[in-house]
C-alpha cells in the first residue's frame, strides 16, 4: 500500500512539475511582452510634459 501511495505521489509530483513549468514559461512570455510595450509608450508622457511646459511658458512668459 505504501508503494502505491509513493508511486501516486511521484506521478502527482511530475504532473505538478510539468504544470508549473508551463505556467513559468507563460509568465516569462508575458513578462517579455510587457517589457516591449513600455518602450513604445515612453515618448507619450514626455510629449505631454513638453506641451504642459510650453503652455506654462505661453501663459507666464510675458510676466518674466
Secondary structure, DSSP 8 states (H G I E B T S, - for coil): -HHHHHHHHHHHHHHHHHHHHHHHHHHHHHHHHHHHHHHHHHHHHHHHHHHHHHHHHHHHGGG-
